[in-house]
Amino acid sequence: GSLLFQLTIVLFFSLGGHRLLVVALAESYVILPVESLPKTVGLKQFAILCVKLSGELILIAVSIAAPVIASTLIADISVGWINRFVPQLNVFFLVMPLKAALGIAVVAVTLGSLLAFLPKTLELGVGQLTWALRLLGGG
């Protein structure tokens, strides 16, 4: 978990996420000033957009985690078969470090495709955040 957290921080900064975050924050103050209240005109569209973005976020998270989930599932099934044929051996205790190494290896292998996928997704997310702020701003 700590390794993935550190990897996420490195990816965020290397893909320019910090710049997009600052730009989105500055633009949010332009679209929706501090001294004004959000308009209720676009509230229905805002709620629909929030539900849509939540679904897309879950889809992206599952897409990123799918290779690791699949590889650990295959490892668990194979360890179960080994334990079935050799019950005297405590296979699950022995395989835990190997499963962790397998998860890290799968993340390392799929990192290239992740780096091609995340910048477009990050820009799309900032665009949708801007759209949500415009809905709240009444525009």
N, C-alpha and C positions, 0 to 999 in steps of 0.2 A: 504494500500500500504506500509506503513512504517513497519507494522508488518511482511508482507511477505518479505520485504527487509532484515530486521533483521534476520528472519528465514533462508533466503538464505545464509546469511553470516555465521550463526552458522552451517548450514549443510555443507557449503564449508569447513570450518576449521575442523569440526568433522569427515568428510569423508577423510581427508588428501589431499584435493585439493591444499592447499598451497605447500605441498611437491611435488606433481606432477607438479605444475606450475614451481617451481624452477628447477626441473630436466629437464623439457621440455625446459626451457629457456637456461640452461647450454648446453643441447644437441644441441640446435639450433645454438649456437656459434661454436660448433664442426663441425656440418654438413655444415653450411653456414658461414664461417668466415667473420668478419667485412670488411677485406681488399679486399675481392673478390666480384664480381658481380654475381647475379644469372645466371645460365646457361639457355639458351633458348631451350635446347633439350627437357626437360620435361614440357615445358610450356603448351602444349595442355592437357596433362594428369593432370597437376595442375589445369587448368581451369575446367576440368570435375570433378575433386575431390572437388573443391570449390562449384560447383553447387550441387553435391550430398550431401555434408556436410550441405549446406544451407537448403536443403529439409529435411534432417534428424533432423536438429535443430528445424525447424518449427514443425515437427511431434512430437518431444519430448516435446516442449512447449505446444502444443495442448493436448497431453496426460496428462501432469501434470495439466493443467487448466480444463480439461473436467469435472471432478466431480463437481467443483465449478460452472462452466457454467451451467451444467444440473440442479443442485439444485436451482440456482437462476432463471433459466427459469421456473421450476416447481412452484417456489414461485410467480413469476410474473403472471403466468397463473391463479393460485388460487386466487391471489389478484385481478386480473381482473374480475374473476367470482364474488367475493365478492362485488366489486365495481359496477358490473352490477345489482346485486340484492338490494344493499343498496347504492344508489347514493348520499344520503345526507351525508354519512360518508366519510371523506377524507382518504381513506384507504392507498393510496400510501405514504402520508406523515407519517402515523403511522407505516408503515411496513419497512421503510428504515433502522432503527436500527436493526430490526429483520433480515433483509436480510444480513446485515453485520455480525451479530452474526452467522447466518446460514453458511455463507461463511467460517468464522473462524472455526466453528465446523466441517465442511466437510474437511477442510485442516488438522485439528487435527486427524480426523478419518483416512484419507488416508495417513498420514505421515509415517506409518509403511511400507506400500507397496512402498512408495517413497524412503525410506531409503534402501530397498532391491534392488531397480532399479537403483539408481543413481551411486553407486560405479562402477558397470560394465560399465555404460555409460560414466563415467568420464575417466576410463582407456582406453576405446575404442576411445574416443575423443583425448586423448593424443597420442595414437598410430597412429591415422590418421593425426594428426598434424606433427608427426615425419615423416610419409610417405610424406606429402606435402613438408616438408623441404628437404627431400632427392631428391624429384623431382626437386626442385629449385637448389639444389646443384649439379645436374648433375649425381647423383648416382642411 
